């Protein structure tokens, strides 16, 4: 078990995977910022996560696939939550559902 762990620690770490996770965490934190911040940072996390996943598939010696997935998923959550304030009223208007009742 110890030998297996030491071999795993010797494998190089994917910098893009670490970057993806970091940008994903920033994207979640950006949900507290004004409207476009979370959507923009979330989109960046998604792109970095996808690029990282592709790099990990090309080079099986590199580790940190879970960090890449984490960044991608956090980016998706932040992007969706970031566009909801704009998307919901647009969808409701398209279906003719009033969002506010005139007095």
C-alpha positions in Angstrom: 0.0 0.0 0.0 2.8 2.4 0.9 4.6 1.6 -2.4 1.5 2.3 -4.3 0.9 5.6 -2.6 4.5 6.7 -3.2 4.2 6.0 -6.9 1.0 8.1 -7.0 2.8 10.9 -5.3 5.6 10.8 -7.9 3.2 11.3 -10.8 3.1 14.9 -12.0 0.2 17.1 -11.0 -1.9 18.8 -13.6 -1.7 22.5 -13.2 -4.7 23.0 -15.3 -6.7 20.8 -12.9 -5.7 22.8 -9.9 -6.5 26.0 -11.8 -9.9 24.6 -12.8 -10.8 23.9 -9.1 -9.6 27.3 -8.0 -11.6 29.1 -10.7 -14.6 27.0 -9.8 -14.4 28.0 -6.1 -14.0 31.7 -7.2 -17.1 31.2 -9.4 -19.2 30.0 -6.5 -17.9 32.9 -4.4 -18.9 35.3 -7.3 -22.5 34.4 -6.8 -22.5 37.1 -4.1 -21.3 39.7 -6.6 -23.5 41.7 -9.1 -25.1 39.9 -12.0 -22.6 39.0 -14.7 -19.7 38.0 -12.4 -20.8 34.5 -11.5 -21.9 33.7 -15.0 -18.6 34.9 -16.5 -16.3 33.2 -14.0 -18.5 30.1 -14.2 -18.0 30.0 -17.9 -14.3 30.4 -17.5 -14.3 27.5 -15.0 -16.2 25.3 -17.4 -13.7 26.0 -20.2 -10.7 25.5 -18.0 -12.2 22.3 -16.6 -12.9 20.9 -20.1 -9.4 21.7 -21.3 -7.9 20.1 -18.2 -10.0 17.0 -18.7 -8.8 16.7 -22.3 -5.2 17.1 -21.1 -5.6 14.4 -18.5 -7.0 12.0 -21.1 -4.0 12.7 -23.4 -1.4 12.0 -20.7 -2.4 9.2 -18.3 0.7 9.8 -16.1 -0.8 13.1 -14.9 -3.0 13.1 -11.8 -5.7 15.3 -10.3 -8.6 14.3 -12.5 -11.0 14.9 -9.5 -9.9 18.5 -9.2 -10.6 19.0 -12.9 -14.1 17.5 -12.5 -14.7 19.6 -9.3 -13.8 22.8 -11.2 -16.1 21.9 -14.1 -19.0 21.1 -11.9 -18.6 24.2 -9.7 -18.4 26.3 -12.9 -21.6 24.7 -14.2 -23.5 25.4 -10.9 -22.2 29.0 -10.8 -23.0 29.6 -14.5 -26.6 28.3 -14.1 -27.2 30.2 -10.9 -25.6 33.3 -12.4 -27.9 33.5 -15.4 -31.1 32.6 -13.5 -31.9 36.2 -12.7 -32.0 37.1 -16.4 -33.2 33.8 -17.8 -36.3 33.3 -15.7 -38.0 36.6 -16.6 -37.2 36.1 -20.2 -38.7 32.6 -20.2 -41.7 33.8 -18.3 -42.2 36.6 -20.8 -41.9 34.2 -23.7 -44.7 32.1 -22.3 -46.9 35.1 -21.5 -46.8 34.6 -17.8 -46.9 38.0 -16.0 -44.0 38.6 -13.6 -45.6 41.6 -11.9 -49.2 42.6 -11.6 -50.0 46.2 -12.5 -51.8 48.2 -9.8 
